[in-house]
């Protein structure tokens, strides 16, 4: 498998993963909005802390 084919497969997998996350986020916001917003804020703070720590 050459580099271009591998890159195309990885891009397709990333698109499917992003679509899955968005679908789960939409469902979570519909059924438990308070918990979902809290988890999003926690994930954002965690990501910021990891990025700022570098």
PDB file of N, CA, C and O in Angstrom:
ATOM      1  N   UNK A   1       0.857  -1.168   0.000  1.00  0.00           N
ATOM      2  CA  UNK A   1       0.000   0.000   0.000  1.00  0.00           C
ATOM      3  C   UNK A   1       0.906   1.235   0.000  1.00  0.00           C
ATOM      4  O   UNK A   1       1.784   1.380   0.851  1.00  0.00           O
ATOM      5  N   UNK A   2       0.676   2.103  -0.956  1.00  0.00           N
ATOM      6  CA  UNK A   2       1.514   3.298  -1.038  1.00  0.00           C
ATOM      7  C   UNK A   2       0.995   4.384  -0.094  1.00  0.00           C
ATOM      8  O   UNK A   2      -0.036   4.228   0.559  1.00  0.00           O
ATOM      9  N   UNK A   3       1.727   5.465  -0.046  1.00  0.00           N
ATOM     10  CA  UNK A   3       1.417   6.536   0.904  1.00  0.00           C
ATOM     11  C   UNK A   3       0.082   7.216   0.602  1.00  0.00           C
ATOM     12  O   UNK A   3      -0.660   7.554   1.525  1.00  0.00           O
ATOM     13  N   UNK A   4      -0.227   7.418  -0.663  1.00  0.00           N
ATOM     14  CA  UNK A   4      -1.470   8.099  -1.035  1.00  0.00           C
ATOM     15  C   UNK A   4      -2.697   7.265  -0.657  1.00  0.00           C
ATOM     16  O   UNK A   4      -3.689   7.810  -0.171  1.00  0.00           O
ATOM     17  N   UNK A   5      -2.637   5.970  -0.873  1.00  0.00           N
ATOM     18  CA  UNK A   5      -3.765   5.103  -0.525  1.00  0.00           C
ATOM     19  C   UNK A   5      -3.964   5.055   0.991  1.00  0.00           C
ATOM     20  O   UNK A   5      -5.095   5.082   1.477  1.00  0.00           O
ATOM     21  N   UNK A   6      -2.872   4.985   1.722  1.00  0.00           N
ATOM     22  CA  UNK A   6      -2.970   4.964   3.184  1.00  0.00           C
ATOM     23  C   UNK A   6      -3.532   6.280   3.703  1.00  0.00           C
ATOM     24  O   UNK A   6      -4.359   6.291   4.614  1.00  0.00           O
ATOM     25  N   UNK A   7      -3.084   7.386   3.123  1.00  0.00           N
ATOM     26  CA  UNK A   7      -3.590   8.693   3.545  1.00  0.00           C
ATOM     27  C   UNK A   7      -5.090   8.812   3.266  1.00  0.00           C
ATOM     28  O   UNK A   7      -5.826   9.365   4.082  1.00  0.00           O
ATOM     29  N   UNK A   8      -5.550   8.300   2.124  1.00  0.00           N
ATOM     30  CA  UNK A   8      -6.970   8.349   1.781  1.00  0.00           C
ATOM     31  C   UNK A   8      -7.791   7.528   2.770  1.00  0.00           C
ATOM     32  O   UNK A   8      -8.871   7.954   3.182  1.00  0.00           O
ATOM     33  N   UNK A   9      -7.295   6.370   3.150  1.00  0.00           N
ATOM     34  CA  UNK A   9      -8.011   5.539   4.128  1.00  0.00           C
ATOM     35  C   UNK A   9      -8.052   6.191   5.502  1.00  0.00           C
ATOM     36  O   UNK A   9      -9.075   6.151   6.185  1.00  0.00           O
ATOM     37  N   UNK A  10      -6.953   6.783   5.899  1.00  0.00           N
ATOM     38  CA  UNK A  10      -6.925   7.460   7.196  1.00  0.00           C
ATOM     39  C   UNK A  10      -7.842   8.676   7.199  1.00  0.00           C
ATOM     40  O   UNK A  10      -8.497   8.954   8.204  1.00  0.00           O
ATOM     41  N   UNK A  11      -7.897   9.403   6.085  1.00  0.00           N
ATOM     42  CA  UNK A  11      -8.818  10.542   5.989  1.00  0.00           C
ATOM     43  C   UNK A  11     -10.263  10.080   6.079  1.00  0.00           C
ATOM     44  O   UNK A  11     -11.078  10.725   6.739  1.00  0.00           O
ATOM     45  N   UNK A  12     -10.593   8.970   5.425  1.00  0.00           N
ATOM     46  CA  UNK A  12     -11.958   8.442   5.489  1.00  0.00           C
ATOM     47  C   UNK A  12     -12.302   8.002   6.913  1.00  0.00           C
ATOM     48  O   UNK A  12     -13.415   8.239   7.382  1.00  0.00           O
ATOM     49  N   UNK A  13     -11.368   7.375   7.590  1.00  0.00           N
ATOM     50  CA  UNK A  13     -11.604   6.950   8.969  1.00  0.00           C
ATOM     51  C   UNK A  13     -11.795   8.161   9.881  1.00  0.00           C
ATOM     52  O   UNK A  13     -12.627   8.128  10.788  1.00  0.00           O
ATOM     53  N   UNK A  14     -11.037   9.220   9.648  1.00  0.00           N
ATOM     54  CA  UNK A  14     -11.174  10.430  10.456  1.00  0.00           C
ATOM     55  C   UNK A  14     -12.526  11.101  10.226  1.00  0.00           C
ATOM     56  O   UNK A  14     -13.138  11.596  11.172  1.00  0.00           O
ATOM     57  N   UNK A  15     -12.992  11.123   8.987  1.00  0.00           N
ATOM     58  CA  UNK A  15     -14.309  11.702   8.688  1.00  0.00           C
ATOM     59  C   UNK A  15     -15.410  10.899   9.369  1.00  0.00           C
ATOM     60  O   UNK A  15     -16.334  11.480   9.937  1.00  0.00           O
ATOM     61  N   UNK A  16     -15.326   9.582   9.322  1.00  0.00           N
ATOM     62  CA  UNK A  16     -16.332   8.743   9.980  1.00  0.00           C
ATOM     63  C   UNK A  16     -16.304   8.924  11.492  1.00  0.00           C
ATOM     64  O   UNK A  16     -17.356   8.952  12.132  1.00  0.00           O
ATOM     65  N   UNK A  17     -15.126   9.045  12.062  1.00  0.00           N
ATOM     66  CA  UNK A  17     -15.005   9.255  13.499  1.00  0.00           C
ATOM     67  C   UNK A  17     -15.586  10.610  13.905  1.00  0.00           C
ATOM     68  O   UNK A  17     -16.272  10.707  14.923  1.00  0.00           O
ATOM     69  N   UNK A  18     -15.323  11.642  13.129  1.00  0.00           N
ATOM     70  CA  UNK A  18     -15.872  12.963  13.427  1.00  0.00           C
ATOM     71  C   UNK A  18     -17.392  12.962  13.307  1.00  0.00           C
ATOM     72  O   UNK A  18     -18.073  13.580  14.125  1.00  0.00           O
ATOM     73  N   UNK A  19     -17.931  12.280  12.304  1.00  0.00           N
ATOM     74  CA  UNK A  19     -19.385  12.196  12.154  1.00  0.00           C
ATOM     75  C   UNK A  19     -20.003  11.459  13.336  1.00  0.00           C
ATOM     76  O   UNK A  19     -21.068  11.845  13.817  1.00  0.00           O
ATOM     77  N   UNK A  20     -19.355  10.417  13.799  1.00  0.00           N
ATOM     78  CA  UNK A  20     -19.838   9.659  14.945  1.00  0.00           C
ATOM     79  C   UNK A  20     -19.858  10.519  16.206  1.00  0.00           C
ATOM     80  O   UNK A  20     -20.820  10.478  16.973  1.00  0.00           O
ATOM     81  N   UNK A  21     -18.811  11.288  16.419  1.00  0.00           N
ATOM     82  CA  UNK A  21     -18.749  12.164  17.597  1.00  0.00           C
ATOM     83  C   UNK A  21     -19.845  13.215  17.532  1.00  0.00           C
ATOM     84  O   UNK A  21     -20.490  13.496  18.542  1.00  0.00           O
ATOM     85  N   UNK A  22     -20.065  13.799  16.360  1.00  0.00           N
ATOM     86  CA  UNK A  22     -21.117  14.808  16.226  1.00  0.00           C
ATOM     87  C   UNK A  22     -22.501  14.223  16.458  1.00  0.00           C
ATOM     88  O   UNK A  22     -23.349  14.861  17.082  1.00  0.00           O
ATOM     89  N   UNK A  23     -22.732  13.028  15.968  1.00  0.00           N
ATOM     90  CA  UNK A  23     -24.023  12.368  16.188  1.00  0.00           C
ATOM     91  C   UNK A  23     -24.243  12.084  17.668  1.00  0.00           C
ATOM     92  O   UNK A  23     -25.327  12.341  18.191  1.00  0.00           O
ATOM     93  N   UNK A  24     -23.244  11.566  18.339  1.00  0.00           N
ATOM     94  CA  UNK A  24     -23.368  11.296  19.776  1.00  0.00           C
ATOM     95  C   UNK A  24     -23.543  12.586  20.573  1.00  0.00           C
ATOM     96  O   UNK A  24     -24.285  12.615  21.554  1.00  0.00           O
ATOM     97  N   UNK A  25     -22.859  13.655  20.152  1.00  0.00           N
ATOM     98  CA  UNK A  25     -23.017  14.937  20.824  1.00  0.00           C
ATOM     99  C   UNK A  25     -24.430  15.478  20.652  1.00  0.00           C
ATOM    100  O   UNK A  25     -25.013  16.009  21.597  1.00  0.00           O
ATOM    101  N   UNK A  26     -24.978  15.347  19.458  1.00  0.00           N
ATOM    102  CA  UNK A  26     -26.350  15.818  19.219  1.00  0.00           C
ATOM    103  C   UNK A  26     -27.353  15.030  20.057  1.00  0.00           C
ATOM    104  O   UNK A  26     -28.282  15.610  20.620  1.00  0.00           O
ATOM    105  N   UNK A  27     -27.173  13.726  20.141  1.00  0.00           N
ATOM    106  CA  UNK A  27     -28.070  12.910  20.968  1.00  0.00           C
ATOM    107  C   UNK A  27     -27.926  13.253  22.446  1.00  0.00           C
ATOM    108  O   UNK A  27     -28.919  13.334  23.169  1.00  0.00           O
ATOM    109  N   UNK A  28     -26.700  13.451  22.888  1.00  0.00           N
ATOM    110  CA  UNK A  28     -26.489  13.787  24.294  1.00  0.00           C
ATOM    111  C   UNK A  28     -27.090  15.142  24.635  1.00  0.00           C
ATOM    112  O   UNK A  28     -27.667  15.313  25.709  1.00  0.00           O
ATOM    113  N   UNK A  29     -26.959  16.108  23.729  1.00  0.00           N
ATOM    114  CA  UNK A  29     -27.550  17.418  23.983  1.00  0.00           C
ATOM    115  C   UNK A  29     -29.064  17.361  24.032  1.00  0.00           C
ATOM    116  O   UNK A  29     -29.698  18.150  24.731  1.00  0.00           O
ATOM    117  N   UNK A  30     -29.639  16.434  23.296  1.00  0.00           N
ATOM    118  CA  UNK A  30     -31.096  16.317  23.288  1.00  0.00           C
ATOM    119  C   UNK A  30     -31.620  15.718  24.592  1.00  0.00           C
ATOM    120  O   UNK A  30     -32.640  16.164  25.119  1.00  0.00           O
ATOM    121  N   UNK A  31     -30.926  14.714  25.107  1.00  0.00           N
ATOM    122  CA  UNK A  31     -31.448  13.985  26.261  1.00  0.00           C
ATOM    123  C   UNK A  31     -30.905  14.476  27.599  1.00  0.00           C
ATOM    124  O   UNK A  31     -31.647  14.481  28.581  1.00  0.00           O
ATOM    125  N   UNK A  32     -29.660  14.881  27.674  1.00  0.00           N
ATOM    126  CA  UNK A  32     -29.083  15.390  28.929  1.00  0.00           C
ATOM    127  C   UNK A  32     -28.214  16.607  28.638  1.00  0.00           C
ATOM    128  O   UNK A  32     -26.988  16.503  28.620  1.00  0.00           O
ATOM    129  N   UNK A  33     -28.838  17.756  28.410  1.00  0.00           N
ATOM    130  CA  UNK A  33     -28.051  18.929  28.008  1.00  0.00           C
ATOM    131  C   UNK A  33     -27.094  19.441  29.089  1.00  0.00           C
ATOM    132  O   UNK A  33     -25.989  19.882  28.772  1.00  0.00           O
ATOM    133  N   UNK A  34     -27.503  19.388  30.356  1.00  0.00           N
ATOM    134  CA  UNK A  34     -26.633  19.917  31.410  1.00  0.00           C
ATOM    135  C   UNK A  34     -25.350  19.100  31.535  1.00  0.00           C
ATOM    136  O   UNK A  34     -24.257  19.656  31.640  1.00  0.00           O
ATOM    137  N   UNK A  35     -25.493  17.796  31.523  1.00  0.00           N
ATOM    138  CA  UNK A  35     -24.326  16.922  31.634  1.00  0.00           C
ATOM    139  C   UNK A  35     -23.432  17.060  30.418  1.00  0.00           C
ATOM    140  O   UNK A  35     -22.207  17.057  30.543  1.00  0.00           O
ATOM    141  N   UNK A  36     -24.032  17.180  29.246  1.00  0.00           N
ATOM    142  CA  UNK A  36     -23.251  17.290  28.018  1.00  0.00           C
ATOM    143  C   UNK A  36     -22.438  18.580  27.998  1.00  0.00           C
ATOM    144  O   UNK A  36     -21.264  18.570  27.629  1.00  0.00           O
ATOM    145  N   UNK A  37     -23.052  19.678  28.388  1.00  0.00           N
ATOM    146  CA  UNK A  37     -22.325  20.951  28.414  1.00  0.00           C
ATOM    147  C   UNK A  37     -21.203  20.882  29.433  1.00  0.00           C
ATOM    148  O   UNK A  37     -20.105  21.376  29.178  1.00  0.00           O
ATOM    149  N   UNK A  38     -21.461  20.282  30.575  1.00  0.00           N
ATOM    150  CA  UNK A  38     -20.419  20.132  31.578  1.00  0.00           C
ATOM    151  C   UNK A  38     -19.254  19.295  31.077  1.00  0.00           C
ATOM    152  O   UNK A  38     -18.096  19.628  31.329  1.00  0.00           O
ATOM    153  N   UNK A  39     -19.549  18.211  30.371  1.00  0.00           N
ATOM    154  CA  UNK A  39     -18.486  17.365  29.832  1.00  0.00           C
ATOM    155  C   UNK A  39     -17.717  18.074  28.727  1.00  0.00           C
ATOM    156  O   UNK A  39     -16.508  17.883  28.598  1.00  0.00           O
ATOM    157  N   UNK A  40     -18.400  18.888  27.928  1.00  0.00           N
ATOM    158  CA  UNK A  40     -17.705  19.662  26.882  1.00  0.00           C
ATOM    159  C   UNK A  40     -16.765  20.688  27.491  1.00  0.00           C
ATOM    160  O   UNK A  40     -15.648  20.874  27.009  1.00  0.00           O
ATOM    161  N   UNK A  41     -17.212  21.352  28.544  1.00  0.00           N
ATOM    162  CA  UNK A  41     -16.355  22.333  29.221  1.00  0.00           C
ATOM    163  C   UNK A  41     -15.157  21.631  29.849  1.00  0.00           C
ATOM    164  O   UNK A  41     -14.033  22.124  29.764  1.00  0.00           O
ATOM    165  N   UNK A  42     -15.392  20.489  30.476  1.00  0.00           N
ATOM    166  CA  UNK A  42     -14.293  19.727  31.072  1.00  0.00           C
ATOM    167  C   UNK A  42     -13.290  19.290  30.007  1.00  0.00           C
ATOM    168  O   UNK A  42     -12.081  19.401  30.212  1.00  0.00           O
ATOM    169  N   UNK A  43     -13.788  18.790  28.864  1.00  0.00           N
ATOM    170  CA  UNK A  43     -12.895  18.361  27.788  1.00  0.00           C
ATOM    171  C   UNK A  43     -12.109  19.542  27.221  1.00  0.00           C
ATOM    172  O   UNK A  43     -10.934  19.399  26.884  1.00  0.00           O
ATOM    173  N   UNK A  44     -12.750  20.702  27.115  1.00  0.00           N
ATOM    174  CA  UNK A  44     -12.053  21.882  26.606  1.00  0.00           C
ATOM    175  C   UNK A  44     -10.962  22.324  27.577  1.00  0.00           C
ATOM    176  O   UNK A  44      -9.857  22.669  27.157  1.00  0.00           O
ATOM    177  N   UNK A  45     -11.267  22.316  28.868  1.00  0.00           N
ATOM    178  CA  UNK A  45     -10.254  22.698  29.866  1.00  0.00           C
ATOM    179  C   UNK A  45      -9.101  21.701  29.895  1.00  0.00           C
ATOM    180  O   UNK A  45      -7.941  22.093  30.024  1.00  0.00           O
ATOM    181  N   UNK A  46      -9.412  20.438  29.778  1.00  0.00           N
ATOM    182  CA  UNK A  46      -8.373  19.414  29.750  1.00  0.00           C
ATOM    183  C   UNK A  46      -7.489  19.570  28.516  1.00  0.00           C
ATOM    184  O   UNK A  46      -6.264  19.487  28.609  1.00  0.00           O
ATOM    185  N   UNK A  47      -8.111  19.796  27.363  1.00  0.00           N
ATOM    186  CA  UNK A  47      -7.339  20.004  26.140  1.00  0.00           C
ATOM    187  C   UNK A  47      -6.477  21.249  26.206  1.00  0.00           C
ATOM    188  O   UNK A  47      -5.334  21.245  25.749  1.00  0.00           O
ATOM    189  N   UNK A  48      -7.024  22.320  26.778  1.00  0.00           N
ATOM    190  CA  UNK A  48      -6.251  23.550  26.934  1.00  0.00           C
ATOM    191  C   UNK A  48      -5.066  23.329  27.873  1.00  0.00           C
ATOM    192  O   UNK A  48      -3.961  23.809  27.619  1.00  0.00           O
ATOM    193  N   UNK A  49      -5.310  22.601  28.953  1.00  0.00           N
ATOM    194  CA  UNK A  49      -4.224  22.327  29.890  1.00  0.00           C
ATOM    195  C   UNK A  49      -3.121  21.485  29.270  1.00  0.00           C
ATOM    196  O   UNK A  49      -1.939  21.728  29.513  1.00  0.00           O
ATOM    197  N   UNK A  50      -3.502  20.501  28.475  1.00  0.00           N
ATOM    198  CA  UNK A  50      -2.488  19.675  27.815  1.00  0.00           C
ATOM    199  C   UNK A  50      -1.728  20.472  26.772  1.00  0.00           C
ATOM    200  O   UNK A  50      -0.517  20.303  26.623  1.00  0.00           O
ATOM    201  N   UNK A  51      -2.419  21.330  26.055  1.00  0.00           N
ATOM    202  CA  UNK A  51      -1.771  22.142  25.016  1.00  0.00           C
ATOM    203  C   UNK A  51      -0.871  23.211  25.641  1.00  0.00           C
ATOM    204  O   UNK A  51       0.222  23.467  25.137  1.00  0.00           O
ATOM    205  N   UNK A  52      -1.316  23.828  26.720  1.00  0.00           N
ATOM    206  CA  UNK A  52      -0.523  24.871  27.354  1.00  0.00           C
ATOM    207  C   UNK A  52       0.675  24.289  28.092  1.00  0.00           C
ATOM    208  O   UNK A  52       1.669  24.983  28.303  1.00  0.00           O
ATOM    209  N   UNK A  53       0.589  23.036  28.480  1.00  0.00           N
ATOM    210  CA  UNK A  53       1.687  22.397  29.212  1.00  0.00           C
ATOM    211  C   UNK A  53       2.871  22.030  28.338  1.00  0.00           C
ATOM    212  O   UNK A  53       3.933  21.681  28.854  1.00  0.00           O
ATOM    213  N   UNK A  54       2.710  22.100  27.046  1.00  0.00           N
ATOM    214  CA  UNK A  54       3.820  21.729  26.155  1.00  0.00           C
ATOM    215  C   UNK A  54       4.863  22.791  26.064  1.00  0.00           C
ATOM    216  O   UNK A  54       5.855  22.622  25.355  1.00  0.00           O
TER     217      UNK A  54
END
